[in-house]
Amino acid sequence: MKNHPLSNLYEYIYGIFEPFEASFLCGTYNVHINTKVYSLDSHEIAILNNQSFQLFTELLPFLNYIQSQHDFLENSIPNDHLTILNYDYYQKKLESFSTDELMRKKITHLTKHHYQCLIINIQHNFSGDPFDYLKKKRDENGVKKALDIFLRVIKEFQDYHILTEAPYVYLSDIHFRKTDGIFSYCIDEKGEIFTKIRPLLDLWTPKKTADAKEKATLYFNHGNQYNISDMLMARARVYVEQKSYSLAILHAIMSLEIVIPEVIELFLKQKTINQNSVDDLNKYSDLSIRLKVFLKIIFPSMFHDTIDKVSVAVTFRNKIMHAGFKESDLNNAETVDLINHCYVLKKILDKYIEEVH
């Protein structure tokens, strides 16, 4: 019996969500389902209906122009009937295509804007004939399993979104969402599409299960598996909703106390400062110094007002912990504003960490 070397196929499963039905975070994430980790990419897309463009012959050159680009697969999602592009890529190509403002407006009018696409990547290791492998792996039961994997991953991802993007009372979980279709395809080791686009689900409007606030309450009562700084900031925003302002400040500052040292460490390492010096700085300088000095060195002046507001929140935190500052001593409107600035600063810091890494 002939031994076949192990080969790889990369299966991509994606769902398209309408702009008013989706509020997913954009970016690339690792989602844990039991012991398995799935890579999920979430981004805004623009959708061009091929048939509609073919009806307007004066606009067809734009479709042909898009489809002829050599980097097309890097900035699009394959589909048999639609041309699905990363939204930023679509905007750039539209700008470079023509200076005719009327034509741009017609193309824009014919394009579906700001839809969202969630894509998960599943790597298959196999030996033998890839067609035989896929025929067995994605038979009728296999297709149902692929769909189930996708729905479970985005369900978990949406839970993460809910718990980090409060206020929960205004968000719903994945079971309220509607998708314009879920599809899959495979790419071989050479990076070429190996299969046809397979529709896994044409339209999906699941039934309501639990609202986000209930889910958040259950979650906070039973532990978590998410990034602790995210969860602390999420709790801070929940406490704002509940008008527990002192707890909101405590949790918001605890969240930043986790992230700020990481930002400073990354910055100093870029400046070739040795690790012992970095450790000493984080050990012996308090949070106020890191905010007022180091963050203002790292970030441009456009962010300094937010940093100053967070410094005020740190002062309030210190009064709450060390000077007996009570809930009644806090100005509600001012506290809400401070928590919002803490949240904004955390977003800025997270973005910095992501870019440096």
C-alpha positions as CSV (number, residue, x, y, z in Angstrom):
1,M,0.0,0.0,0.0
2,K,1.4,3.4,-1.1
3,N,2.1,5.9,1.7
4,H,1.0,9.5,0.9
5,P,2.7,12.4,2.5
6,L,0.5,14.7,4.7
7,S,-0.9,17.7,2.9
8,N,-2.9,20.7,3.9
9,L,-6.2,22.2,2.8
10,Y,-7.5,25.5,4.2
11,E,-11.3,25.7,4.5
12,Y,-12.9,29.1,4.8
13,I,-16.4,29.5,6.1
14,Y,-17.9,32.9,6.0
15,G,-21.2,34.6,6.8
16,I,-22.5,38.0,5.4
17,F,-24.4,40.2,7.8
18,E,-26.5,43.3,7.0
19,P,-25.2,46.5,8.5
20,F,-28.3,47.0,10.7
21,E,-28.2,43.4,11.9
22,A,-24.5,43.2,12.8
23,S,-22.4,45.1,15.3
24,F,-19.4,42.8,15.5
25,L,-15.9,44.0,16.4
26,C,-13.6,44.3,13.4
27,G,-10.2,42.5,13.5
28,T,-8.7,39.1,13.7
29,Y,-9.4,37.0,16.8
30,N,-8.8,33.5,18.2
31,V,-12.0,31.9,19.5
32,H,-11.9,29.0,21.8
33,I,-14.5,26.2,21.5
34,N,-13.8,23.5,24.1
35,T,-10.1,22.7,23.5
36,K,-9.9,23.9,19.9
37,V,-8.9,27.4,18.7
38,Y,-10.4,28.9,15.6
39,S,-9.1,32.0,13.8
40,L,-11.9,34.4,13.0
41,D,-11.6,37.5,10.8
42,S,-14.2,40.2,11.1
43,H,-14.4,43.2,8.8
44,E,-16.6,45.5,6.8
45,I,-17.3,44.7,3.2
46,A,-18.9,46.2,0.1
47,I,-21.0,43.9,-2.2
48,L,-21.3,44.3,-5.9
49,N,-24.1,42.2,-7.5
50,N,-22.5,40.9,-10.8
51,Q,-25.8,40.6,-12.6
52,S,-26.9,44.2,-11.6
53,F,-23.7,45.7,-13.0
54,Q,-24.1,43.8,-16.2
55,L,-27.4,45.5,-16.7
56,F,-25.7,48.9,-16.7
57,T,-23.1,48.6,-19.5
58,E,-21.5,52.0,-18.6
59,L,-20.7,50.7,-15.1
60,L,-19.5,47.2,-16.2
61,P,-15.9,48.4,-16.8
62,F,-15.6,49.0,-13.0
63,L,-16.6,45.4,-12.3
64,N,-14.2,44.2,-14.9
65,Y,-11.5,46.5,-13.5
66,I,-12.0,45.1,-10.0
67,Q,-12.0,41.5,-11.1
68,S,-8.8,41.9,-13.1
69,Q,-6.7,43.1,-10.2
70,H,-3.8,40.7,-9.4
71,D,-4.3,41.1,-5.6
72,F,-8.0,40.4,-5.9
73,L,-8.0,37.3,-3.6
74,E,-6.1,39.1,-0.9
75,N,-8.8,41.8,-0.6
76,S,-12.0,39.9,-1.4
77,I,-14.2,37.0,-0.4
78,P,-14.9,34.5,-3.2
79,N,-18.5,34.1,-4.3
80,D,-20.1,32.8,-7.6
81,H,-22.7,35.6,-8.0
82,L,-21.4,38.5,-6.0
83,T,-18.1,40.5,-5.9
84,I,-17.4,40.9,-2.2
85,L,-14.6,43.3,-1.3
86,N,-13.0,44.6,1.8
87,Y,-14.7,47.9,2.2
88,D,-11.5,50.0,2.4
89,Y,-10.1,48.2,-0.7
90,Y,-13.4,49.0,-2.5
91,Q,-13.1,52.7,-1.6
92,K,-9.5,52.9,-2.9
93,K,-10.3,51.1,-6.1
94,L,-13.3,53.3,-6.7
95,E,-11.2,56.4,-6.2
96,S,-8.5,55.2,-8.6
97,F,-10.9,53.9,-11.3
98,S,-12.3,57.2,-12.6
99,T,-12.5,60.9,-11.9
100,D,-16.0,61.0,-13.3
101,E,-18.1,62.0,-10.2
102,L,-21.4,60.9,-11.8
103,M,-20.1,57.5,-12.6
104,R,-18.8,57.1,-9.0
105,K,-22.2,58.0,-7.7
106,K,-23.9,55.4,-9.9
107,I,-21.4,52.8,-8.8
108,T,-21.9,53.8,-5.1
109,H,-25.6,53.6,-5.5
110,L,-25.5,50.1,-7.0
111,T,-23.1,48.8,-4.3
112,K,-24.2,47.5,-0.9
113,H,-22.2,49.3,1.7
114,H,-20.8,48.5,5.2
115,Y,-22.0,45.0,5.3
116,Q,-20.0,42.8,7.6
117,C,-18.3,39.5,6.9
118,L,-17.1,37.0,9.5
119,I,-14.7,34.3,8.2
120,I,-13.2,31.3,10.1
121,N,-10.3,29.3,8.8
122,I,-10.1,25.5,9.4
123,Q,-6.9,23.7,8.5
124,H,-7.2,20.1,7.3
125,N,-4.3,17.7,7.4
126,F,-4.8,14.7,5.2
127,S,-3.0,12.1,3.1
128,G,-4.0,10.7,-0.3
129,D,-6.3,12.3,-2.9
130,P,-7.7,15.7,-1.8
131,F,-10.9,15.2,-3.7
132,D,-11.6,11.9,-2.0
133,Y,-10.8,13.5,1.4
134,L,-13.2,16.3,0.8
135,K,-15.9,14.1,-0.5
136,K,-15.8,12.1,2.7
137,K,-15.2,15.0,5.1
138,R,-17.8,17.3,3.7
139,D,-20.6,14.9,2.8
140,E,-24.1,15.8,3.9
141,N,-23.3,15.3,7.6
142,G,-19.9,17.1,7.1
143,V,-21.7,20.2,5.7
144,K,-23.9,20.3,8.7
145,K,-20.9,20.0,10.9
146,A,-19.1,22.9,9.1
147,L,-22.2,25.1,9.5
148,D,-22.4,24.2,13.2
149,I,-18.8,25.1,13.7
150,F,-19.3,28.5,12.1
151,L,-22.4,29.3,14.2
152,R,-20.8,28.2,17.4
153,V,-17.7,30.3,16.7
154,I,-19.6,33.4,15.9
155,K,-21.9,32.8,18.9
156,E,-18.8,32.7,21.2
157,F,-17.4,35.8,19.4
158,Q,-20.6,37.7,19.8
159,D,-20.7,36.8,23.5
160,Y,-17.2,38.4,23.7
161,H,-18.5,41.4,21.9
162,I,-21.4,41.8,24.2
163,L,-19.2,41.6,27.3
164,T,-16.7,44.1,26.2
165,E,-18.9,46.5,24.3
166,A,-21.5,47.5,26.9
167,P,-24.1,49.0,27.6
168,Y,-25.7,45.5,27.4
169,V,-29.2,46.7,27.4
170,Y,-28.8,48.1,23.9
171,L,-27.1,45.1,22.4
172,S,-28.5,41.7,21.5
173,D,-26.7,38.4,21.1
174,I,-26.1,36.3,18.0
175,H,-29.6,34.8,18.2
176,F,-31.1,38.1,17.2
177,R,-28.9,38.4,14.1
178,K,-29.8,37.8,10.5
179,T,-27.3,36.7,7.8
180,D,-27.6,37.1,4.0
181,G,-25.8,33.7,3.6
182,I,-23.1,31.4,4.9
183,F,-20.7,29.9,2.4
184,S,-17.5,27.8,2.3
185,Y,-14.6,27.1,0.0
186,C,-11.2,25.5,0.2
187,I,-7.8,26.7,-0.8
188,D,-4.8,24.3,-1.5
189,E,-1.3,24.7,-0.3
190,K,-0.5,26.9,-3.4
191,G,-3.1,29.4,-2.3
192,E,-5.5,28.6,-5.1
193,I,-9.2,28.0,-4.7
194,F,-9.6,24.3,-4.7
195,T,-13.4,23.9,-4.6
196,K,-16.5,25.6,-5.8
197,I,-18.3,28.0,-3.4
198,R,-20.7,26.0,-1.4
199,P,-23.7,27.7,0.2
200,L,-24.2,26.3,3.7
201,L,-27.2,28.4,4.5
202,D,-29.0,30.9,2.3
203,L,-30.7,33.0,4.9
204,W,-30.7,32.8,8.6
205,T,-32.9,34.5,11.2
206,P,-32.7,32.5,14.4
207,K,-35.1,32.7,17.2
208,K,-34.6,34.9,20.3
209,T,-33.0,33.1,23.2
210,A,-31.6,35.4,26.0
211,D,-31.0,39.1,26.0
212,A,-27.6,40.5,26.5
213,K,-28.1,41.9,30.0
214,E,-29.2,38.5,31.3
215,K,-26.2,36.9,29.6
216,A,-23.8,39.4,31.1
217,T,-25.3,38.9,34.6
218,L,-24.9,35.1,34.3
219,Y,-21.4,35.5,32.9
220,F,-20.2,37.8,35.7
221,N,-21.6,35.3,38.3
222,H,-19.8,32.3,36.9
223,G,-16.3,33.3,36.0
224,N,-14.8,34.0,32.6
225,Q,-12.2,33.0,30.0
226,Y,-11.6,36.4,28.4
227,N,-8.9,39.0,28.7
228,I,-9.0,40.3,32.3
229,S,-8.4,43.9,31.3
230,D,-11.3,43.7,28.9
231,M,-13.6,42.3,31.5
232,L,-12.7,44.9,34.1
233,M,-13.5,47.7,31.7
234,A,-16.7,45.9,30.8
235,R,-17.7,45.6,34.4
236,A,-16.9,49.3,34.9
237,R,-19.4,50.2,32.2
238,V,-22.0,47.8,33.7
239,Y,-21.6,49.6,37.1
240,V,-22.1,52.9,35.3
241,E,-25.4,51.5,33.9
242,Q,-26.3,50.5,37.5
243,K,-25.2,53.9,38.8
244,S,-22.6,52.3,41.1
245,Y,-20.1,55.0,40.2
246,S,-17.4,54.3,42.8
247,L,-17.2,50.6,41.6
248,A,-17.1,51.8,38.0
249,I,-14.1,54.0,38.7
250,L,-12.3,51.2,40.6
251,H,-12.8,48.7,37.8
252,A,-11.9,51.1,35.0
253,I,-8.6,52.1,36.6
254,M,-7.8,48.4,37.4
255,S,-8.3,47.7,33.7
256,L,-5.8,50.4,32.7
257,E,-3.3,49.3,35.4
258,I,-3.0,46.1,33.4
259,V,-2.6,47.6,30.0
260,I,-0.5,50.8,30.7
261,P,2.6,48.9,31.9
262,E,2.5,46.7,28.8
263,V,2.4,49.8,26.5
264,I,5.3,51.4,28.3
265,E,7.3,48.2,28.2
266,L,6.8,47.9,24.5
267,F,7.7,51.5,23.9
268,L,10.9,51.3,26.0
269,K,12.0,48.1,24.3
270,Q,11.7,49.8,21.0
271,K,14.1,52.4,22.3
272,T,16.5,49.5,23.3
273,I,16.0,50.0,27.0
274,N,17.1,46.9,28.8
275,Q,14.5,44.7,30.7
276,N,15.8,45.4,34.2
277,S,15.3,49.2,33.7
278,V,11.8,48.6,32.3
279,D,11.0,46.4,35.3
280,D,12.3,49.0,37.7
281,L,10.2,51.7,36.1
282,N,7.0,49.7,36.3
283,K,7.8,48.7,39.9
284,Y,8.8,52.1,41.3
285,S,6.7,54.7,39.3
286,D,3.0,55.1,40.2
287,L,0.2,55.2,37.8
288,S,-0.1,59.0,37.8
289,I,3.5,59.4,36.6
290,R,3.0,56.8,33.9
291,L,-0.1,58.6,32.7
292,K,1.1,62.2,32.9
293,V,4.7,61.6,31.7
294,F,5.1,58.4,29.7
295,L,1.8,58.2,27.9
296,K,2.2,61.8,26.9
297,I,5.6,61.0,25.4
298,I,4.3,58.0,23.6
299,F,1.1,59.4,22.2
300,P,0.5,62.7,20.2
301,S,-1.1,65.7,21.7
302,M,-4.6,64.9,20.3
303,F,-4.8,62.2,23.0
304,H,-3.6,64.3,25.9
305,D,-7.0,65.6,26.9
306,T,-8.2,62.0,27.4
307,I,-5.0,61.2,29.4
308,D,-5.7,64.2,31.6
309,K,-9.3,63.0,32.2
310,V,-8.1,59.6,33.2
311,S,-5.6,61.2,35.6
312,V,-8.6,62.8,37.3
313,A,-10.2,59.4,37.5
314,V,-7.1,58.0,39.1
315,T,-7.3,60.8,41.7
316,F,-10.9,59.8,42.4
317,R,-9.9,56.1,42.7
318,N,-7.2,57.1,45.3
319,K,-9.8,59.1,47.3
320,I,-12.2,56.2,47.2
321,M,-9.6,53.7,48.4
322,H,-7.6,55.8,50.8
323,A,-9.6,58.8,51.9
324,G,-13.0,57.4,52.5
325,F,-14.6,59.0,49.4
326,K,-18.2,57.9,49.3
327,E,-20.7,57.4,46.5
328,S,-22.5,60.5,47.4
329,D,-19.3,62.5,47.0
330,L,-19.2,61.7,43.3
331,N,-20.8,63.9,40.7
332,N,-22.7,61.5,38.5
333,A,-22.3,63.3,35.2
334,E,-18.6,63.9,35.7
335,T,-18.1,60.3,36.7
336,V,-19.8,59.0,33.6
337,D,-17.6,61.3,31.5
338,L,-14.4,60.0,33.3
339,I,-15.4,56.4,32.7
340,N,-16.0,57.1,29.0
341,H,-12.5,58.6,28.8
342,C,-11.0,55.5,30.5
343,Y,-12.8,53.4,28.0
344,V,-11.4,55.5,25.1
345,L,-7.9,55.4,26.5
346,K,-8.0,51.6,26.8
347,K,-9.0,51.4,23.1
348,I,-6.1,53.6,22.2
349,L,-3.7,51.5,24.3
350,D,-5.1,48.2,22.8
351,K,-4.6,49.6,19.3
352,Y,-1.0,50.5,20.1
353,I,-0.2,47.1,21.5
354,E,-1.8,45.4,18.5
355,E,0.3,47.6,16.0
356,V,3.6,47.1,17.9
357,H,3.1,43.3,18.1
